[in-house]
Every structure is written in structure tokens, then in C-alpha cells.
Amino acid sequence: MTQTQTLRALIDPLRMAQYNWEPAVVRAAMAQAFAPDGVVRVCHPFGDLQAADLYEQLYAPLVSAVPDIERRDTILVSGTDGGGHAWVGCGGYYTGAFMQAWLGIPPTRRQVAIRFHEFYQVIDGKIVEAHLLWDLPHVMMQAGVWPMGASLGREWQVPGPSTQDGLSVRETDDDLSRRSLERVTAMLGDMGRHPKEPAEAMRLETHWHPRFSWYGPSGIGTQRGVAGFRHGHQIPFLAALPDRRGGYRGEGHFFAEGNYVAVTGWPNMAMTVTGSGWLGIAPTGAEITMKSLDFWRIENDVIRENWVLIDLLDVWDQLGVDVFARMRELVDGPA
């Protein structure tokens, strides 16, 4: 078996168990996939969990809130990072009827979508570390209780790849994977040249397709093309956080499979909030880190689609803002 086939053979039973979600079957699949001492790093407010406690602490409350929950993957990418570590990255969403409050978010009693990016590091056929980032702000938005600023982009149910091949078993093509990874890392390298160098140094038109879609997290939203990306995300981001550093070319774990590239890091960026404009954050001078789990799809040697999840609730928490407390003010109303 190829490495891709081996990794999928490990992950697929867990994915399928979570699609048809019977608690006993999911628990058994998790016990089979995870190393007994595996560590699972989950977005704010969950934090780090032990694999043995994962179902009770993370999934059981979610299943109580969404009793008919199912998992739907739209992207699956596997490969080896620069340090020789094997990873599998999955993107998609959990869905079902939101019937009871979860994390203080009131139930809608309608179908809900919880977008996720989940990355698994595999050693000797077991998951030893996982990074789970869920778009909780989008759940708040669906429930009508988002307490922070409005997005500059489009808020919607982010689609899977336009080519409909996100879950395909791709033939091993190391040369194609290498070229895809080189395109993404070159893009990120050029992007890091600004603001010390003129904006043109980022060479966006060189790396991105004219009709590219940037599927950002809720709170930022989807941006379309260079003009949309610059207006809706990049300019506010760079103005507020001009010294963003590390991460993508340091702590991040990059891997590629064919036309797809993935990266995870926990965290994989660090920066100082010295300007205003991004998410309405004031320029406090605070040092923060950021967790961003991304997928890129390369088409004709340029980036056509980019799925991005950022742990925005963790960013707000580092700045001393309790988004859940603000949300509760909307839920509870005046005493």
C-alpha cells in the first residue's frame, strides 16, 4: 500500500463512523485510530484534551445538542511534512438539527452546519496528535447571536472544491505534489515581504488565479479575486498586524498531495497588534499568536481556491475579550 492508502485506511473508518453516528461505533473507531496517550488540541474554548477523554469532553455535549449529527467531509489531503512526519488533513462540516443549547449558543431547531478543519499526525499507524479547529462563530451567526463586528466578506456555507475531487484517491505524483507545495510556499514568502517592501512585492497576480476564492472563517468571510481579497481581508490584516511572522515558514506543518496543499500549526503565526481595522480590534500593542489551518487547490500552476480557518475566538481571548460572555448578553437580554 502507498502512504496515502495507509493513511486513508486509518482515517476512513473514523470518518464513516461519524457520518452514520452511533455513539458506541464512534467510540470504538476513535479508540482504534488514536494512540492511548494521543493529544488532541482543540480550538477555544476547549483547549488540549487527551484522546482517551475526547468523546466525553468534546463530542458527547455536541451530540446532546445535535442528536442526529453526521460528519460530511469535502477535502482530504495526506502527506509528509518537512520533518518527515505523516499527516492527514480533513475539511468539511458536522450537521444535523440543533435541538439543545451548546456552549451557551441557543438552539435553532433547524439544521446547523459546523465547519471544521481537522489535522491528524500519524506514527506507527496511530494518531499521536490532532488539531481540531471548528468555526464556532458561524454557529453563533446561524443562531442569531454573533456579538462581534460584521464581516467584510460573504458569510455562507463554504463549498467544497469546484472540481468535486476533494475526497478522490489521487495517484501518487511526487513531482506534482512538490510543484504545488512550491507554489504555496513561494506565495507566502512573497506575501511576507510587505509592508517592508511595496505591495507589488507580494506578486498576488503571479500566484493566484484571477477568479480565485478565499474561503475565510466566519467573522472575516469569503473573498473573491485579488481586489476582493485585498479589500475584505488582506489590507485590514496587514494594517493591524504588520509584523506577522514565523508560522508558515517556521512552526507550520506543510504537506501536499497532487494539486492540494495543506498546513497546520498550533500556533503557526505570531504578531503585534499595532494598527486598527482588522475585526475592529484596537491597536493595543498586544503580542498574540494565531492558529490557522489551511487548504489550497492548485489549478494550472496557480492557486484557484483557499480554505482558511483561524481560531478567532482564541485571538479575542488573548486580547481580553470574552466573546461567549458578550454572546450571553444577547441570549439572556436585560434582567
C-alpha positions in Angstrom: 0.0 0.0 0.0 1.1 3.6 -0.7 1.4 6.0 2.2 -1.8 7.7 1.0 -3.7 4.4 1.1 -2.3 3.5 4.5 -3.3 6.9 6.0 -6.8 6.7 4.5 -7.2 3.2 5.8 -6.6 4.6 9.3 -8.8 7.8 8.9 -11.7 6.5 6.8 -13.3 4.2 9.5 -13.4 7.2 11.9 -14.9 9.4 9.2 -17.5 6.8 8.3 -18.4 6.1 11.9 -19.0 9.9 12.4 -21.1 10.0 9.3 -23.6 7.4 10.5 -23.0 8.4 14.1 -23.9 5.7 16.6 -22.1 6.6 19.8 -20.7 3.1 20.5 -19.4 2.8 17.0 -17.8 6.2 17.1 -16.1 5.5 20.4 -14.7 2.2 19.1 -13.4 3.9 15.9 -11.7 6.6 18.0 -10.1 4.0 20.3 -8.8 2.2 17.2 -7.5 5.3 15.5 -5.9 7.2 18.3 -2.8 6.2 20.3 -3.7 5.7 24.0 -1.6 8.7 25.0 -2.5 10.8 22.0 -3.0 14.6 22.4 -5.9 16.5 20.8 -5.5 20.2 20.5 -8.9 21.8 20.1 -10.0 25.4 19.3 -11.0 27.9 22.0 -12.7 27.3 24.5 -11.9 23.6 24.6 -8.0 23.6 24.8 -5.9 20.4 24.9 -7.5 17.1 25.6 -6.3 13.6 26.0 -7.5 11.1 23.3 -9.0 8.9 26.0 -11.2 11.7 27.2 -12.1 13.1 23.8 -15.5 11.7 23.3 -16.9 12.6 26.8 -15.4 16.0 26.9 -15.8 17.2 23.3 -18.3 15.1 21.4 -20.9 14.0 24.0 -22.2 17.5 24.7 -22.3 18.2 20.9 -24.3 15.0 20.3 -26.7 16.0 23.1 -27.3 19.3 21.3 -27.4 17.8 17.8 -28.8 14.3 18.3 -28.9 13.3 14.6 -25.4 14.7 14.0 -23.4 13.5 11.0 -20.0 14.3 9.6 -19.5 15.4 5.9 -16.0 15.7 4.6 -15.3 17.8 1.4 -11.5 17.7 1.4 -9.0 15.0 2.4 -5.2 15.5 1.9 -2.4 13.4 3.2 1.3 13.6 3.0 4.6 14.1 4.8 5.8 17.5 6.3 9.3 18.8 6.0 10.3 17.0 9.2 9.3 13.6 7.8 6.0 13.4 9.8 2.9 11.9 8.3 -0.3 14.0 8.4 -3.9 13.7 7.2 -5.9 16.9 6.8 -9.7 16.8 6.6 -12.1 19.7 5.9 -15.9 19.6 6.0 -18.7 20.2 8.4 -20.8 18.5 11.1 -24.5 18.9 10.5 -27.9 17.9 12.0 -30.9 19.5 13.7 -29.6 21.9 16.5 -32.1 21.0 19.3 -30.5 21.9 22.6 -28.1 24.7 23.7 -24.4 24.1 23.2 -21.7 26.2 24.6 -24.4 28.7 25.6 -25.5 29.0 21.9 -29.3 28.8 21.8 -30.7 26.0 19.6 -32.3 26.9 16.3 -34.3 23.7 16.0 -33.2 23.7 12.4 -30.3 22.2 10.5 -27.0 23.7 11.5 -23.5 23.4 9.9 -20.4 23.4 12.0 -17.4 23.8 9.6 -14.2 22.1 10.6 -10.6 21.6 9.6 -9.1 18.6 11.4 -5.5 17.5 11.1 -4.0 14.2 12.4 -0.4 13.3 12.8 0.2 9.6 12.4 3.1 7.5 13.8 3.1 3.7 13.6 -0.5 3.5 12.4 -1.9 5.6 15.2 -2.9 9.2 15.6 -0.5 10.7 18.2 -1.6 14.4 17.8 -4.6 16.1 16.3 -5.5 19.7 15.7 -9.3 20.4 15.6 -10.5 23.8 14.5 -14.3 24.4 14.4 -15.9 27.5 13.1 -17.9 28.3 16.3 -18.6 31.9 15.2 -20.6 30.6 12.3 -22.8 28.6 14.7 -23.4 31.8 16.7 -24.3 33.6 13.4 -26.8 30.8 12.5 -28.4 31.2 15.9 -28.6 35.0 15.5 -26.3 35.7 18.5 -23.0 36.8 16.9 -21.8 39.5 19.3 -18.8 40.9 17.5 -18.3 43.1 14.4 -19.8 42.4 11.0 -17.7 40.5 8.4 -16.3 42.4 5.4 -16.7 39.2 3.3 -19.6 36.9 2.4 -20.9 34.7 5.2 -22.3 31.4 3.8 -22.0 27.7 3.8 -18.5 27.4 2.3 -18.4 25.0 -0.6 -16.0 22.1 -1.3 -13.7 22.1 -4.3 -15.2 23.3 -7.5 -13.6 20.3 -9.2 -15.5 17.9 -6.9 -12.4 15.9 -6.3 -11.6 16.8 -2.7 -12.1 13.2 -1.5 -10.6 11.5 -4.5 -7.9 8.9 -4.1 -5.1 10.6 -6.0 -2.4 8.8 -7.8 1.0 9.3 -6.2 2.7 12.0 -8.2 5.6 13.3 -6.1 6.6 15.8 -8.8 3.1 17.4 -8.9 2.9 17.5 -5.1 6.3 19.2 -5.0 5.3 21.8 -7.5 2.1 22.5 -5.7 3.9 23.0 -2.4 6.5 25.2 -4.1 3.7 27.5 -5.4 2.1 27.9 -2.0 5.4 28.5 -0.1 6.6 30.9 -2.8 3.3 32.8 -2.5 3.6 33.0 1.3 7.2 34.1 1.0 6.3 36.9 -1.3 3.3 37.9 0.9 5.7 38.3 3.9 7.8 40.9 2.0 5.1 43.6 2.6 5.0 46.1 4.3 8.8 46.4 4.4 8.6 46.4 0.6 5.9 47.8 -1.7 2.7 45.9 -2.0 3.7 44.9 -5.5 6.4 42.7 -3.9 3.7 40.3 -2.9 3.0 39.4 -6.6 -0.5 38.3 -6.0 -1.4 38.2 -9.7 1.6 35.8 -10.2 0.5 33.3 -7.5 -3.3 33.4 -7.6 -5.9 32.7 -10.4 -7.8 35.8 -11.5 -11.0 34.2 -10.2 -9.7 32.7 -7.0 -11.9 32.2 -4.0 -10.6 32.7 -0.5 -12.9 30.9 2.0 -12.1 32.6 5.3 -13.5 31.9 8.7 -16.8 33.4 9.9 -16.1 36.9 11.2 -14.0 37.5 8.0 -15.9 35.7 5.3 -15.3 34.7 1.7 -13.4 37.0 -0.6 -13.3 36.8 -4.4 -10.3 37.6 -6.6 -7.3 39.9 -5.8 -9.5 43.0 -5.4 -11.9 41.3 -3.0 -9.1 39.6 -1.1 -7.2 42.9 -0.6 -10.3 44.9 0.4 -12.0 42.3 2.6 -9.1 40.7 4.4 -5.5 41.5 3.4 -5.4 45.3 3.8 -7.1 45.3 7.2 -5.0 42.4 8.3 -1.6 43.9 7.3 -2.6 47.3 8.6 -3.3 45.9 12.1 -0.6 43.2 12.2 2.3 44.4 10.0 4.9 42.3 11.8 3.2 39.0 11.4 6.0 36.4 11.5 7.1 32.8 11.9 4.5 30.2 11.5 4.1 29.4 7.8 7.8 29.1 7.2 8.6 28.0 10.8 6.3 26.1 13.1 3.7 25.2 10.4 3.5 21.6 9.1 3.1 21.7 5.3 2.3 18.7 3.2 0.9 18.2 -0.3 -1.0 15.6 -2.3 -1.3 16.3 -6.0 -2.9 19.6 -6.6 -3.7 20.1 -2.9 -1.6 21.6 -0.2 -2.3 21.7 3.5 -0.8 23.3 6.6 -1.4 23.2 10.3 0.3 24.8 13.3 -0.6 25.2 16.9 0.1 28.1 16.7 1.7 28.9 13.4 1.9 32.7 13.5 2.8 35.4 15.9 2.2 39.2 15.6 1.8 42.5 17.4 -1.5 44.4 17.2 -0.1 47.9 16.3 -2.7 49.1 13.9 -6.5 49.2 13.6 -9.1 47.9 11.1 -8.9 44.2 11.4 -12.1 42.8 13.0 -12.5 46.2 14.7 -9.6 45.4 17.1 -8.0 48.4 18.8 -4.2 48.9 18.4 -3.2 47.9 21.9 0.3 46.8 21.1 -0.5 43.3 22.5 1.5 40.3 21.3 -0.7 37.5 20.1 -0.3 34.1 18.4 -2.7 32.7 15.8 -3.7 29.2 14.8 -4.6 28.9 11.1 -5.4 25.6 9.4 -5.5 25.9 5.6 -6.0 24.0 2.3 -5.1 25.3 -1.1 -6.1 23.8 -4.5 -3.7 24.5 -7.4 -5.0 24.8 -11.0 -2.7 25.3 -13.9 0.1 26.2 -11.6 -1.7 29.0 -9.7 -4.0 28.9 -6.6 -7.7 28.7 -7.5 -9.2 28.0 -4.1 -8.0 28.5 -0.5 -9.9 27.3 2.6 -8.8 29.0 5.7 -9.9 28.6 9.3 -8.4 30.8 12.1 -9.2 30.4 15.8 -10.7 33.9 16.0 -12.2 33.2 19.4 -8.7 32.5 20.7 -7.5 35.8 19.2 -10.2 37.7 21.1 -9.4 35.7 24.3 -5.8 36.8 24.1 -6.9 40.4 23.9 -9.1 40.0 27.0 -12.4 39.8 25.2 -14.8 37.0 26.3 -16.9 36.5 23.2 -19.1 33.9 24.9 -19.9 36.4 27.7 -20.9 39.0 25.1 -23.0 36.4 23.4 -24.8 35.6 26.6 -25.8 39.2 26.9 -27.6 38.8 23.5 -29.1 35.4 24.6 -30.3 36.4 28.1 -31.2 40.1 27.5 -31.9 42.5 30.3 -32.6 41.0 33.7 
